[in-house]
Amino acid sequence: MPETGRSLAGGGYFFDDIEIGDRFETGSTEVTAEIIRRFAALSGDNYALHLDDAFAGELGFPALIAHGILIMALADGLKFNSPVQLDAVASLGWDIKFSRPVFAGDVISAEITVKGKRATTNPERGIATLAFEIRNQTGETVQSGFNRLMMRRNSGDGGQ
């Protein structure tokens, strides 16, 4: 089936400005060993797989790997810092799959596609379901899934 929707240009978008199928690419960021260490310290997740190359090797990985939740958080930051600015109120949750490990030195970016939209009982808000495809520098998908994002509408009359 052909891809539908627009490739969104930079700018601000209310809930009523986006349509199912619309998509955009984020910038990229390098996942460094320092970022992984800082996340471990901040989160308290000091599992050796994320901090020790030798231990990661014992588990069959060539080097330590980034926390999956860290990659998800970095992708959310890439969305926030994208030239495409969705007028968000709050994130309502994530459903994401960790497909491949991310190693220190990998560079990630995301493609974000509007997969669903629904109005709320509050005429000033709507909920967009965003599909995330997070890739490394070689184009391999490392994570994929959905984020439900409450957004502001164009006007209090529901955009009518």
C-alpha positions, 0 to 999 in steps of 0.5 A, spaced: 500 500 500 502 506 498 505 511 503 499 516 505 500 523 509 505 528 508 512 529 510 511 535 515 515 541 514 518 545 520 513 549 524 508 548 529 502 544 529 496 543 533 492 537 533 487 539 528 493 541 523 496 533 523 493 528 519 493 520 520 499 518 515 503 525 516 510 524 518 517 527 520 524 525 521 528 528 527 535 530 528 540 525 530 544 524 537 550 520 539 549 515 544 556 516 548 559 511 554 558 517 558 551 518 557 550 511 558 554 512 565 550 518 567 543 515 566 545 509 570 547 513 576 541 517 575 536 511 574 539 507 579 540 501 574 547 499 575 546 492 571 553 491 569 551 489 562 550 497 561 557 499 565 562 493 563 564 491 557 567 484 559 560 482 563 557 484 556 562 480 553 560 474 557 553 475 555 554 475 548 555 482 546 561 485 543 561 491 548 556 494 553 549 496 551 545 502 553 539 502 557 533 501 552 529 506 556 535 511 555 534 510 548 526 511 548 528 518 552 533 520 547 528 519 541 523 523 545 528 528 546 529 528 539 522 529 537 522 535 542 528 538 539 525 537 532 524 543 527 517 539 527 513 542 533 507 538 536 503 543 541 503 537 546 500 538 553 502 531 556 505 524 554 500 519 556 504 513 555 509 509 551 508 502 548 515 500 545 519 494 543 527 494 544 529 490 537 537 491 537 542 493 542 545 500 542 552 501 543 556 507 545 558 510 539 552 509 535 548 515 533 540 514 533 535 518 529 527 517 529 522 517 524 515 519 527 508 518 523 501 520 526 498 513 526 491 515 530 487 521 532 482 522 537 478 527 540 477 528 548 471 530 552 475 537 553 474 541 546 481 544 547 485 537 547 486 531 542 490 525 543 495 523 537 498 516 537 505 517 534 509 511 531 516 511 532 521 508 528 528 509 532 534 507 527 542 507 528 547 510 524 546 504 519 539 504 518 537 498 523 531 499 527 533 499 534 526 500 537 519 501 534 513 503 538 507 508 539 507 514 544 500 517 545 501 524 546 495 529 548 495 535 544 492 542 544 487 544 539 487 550 534 481 553 538 476 551 544 471 550 539 474 543 537 477 546 531 470 547 528 
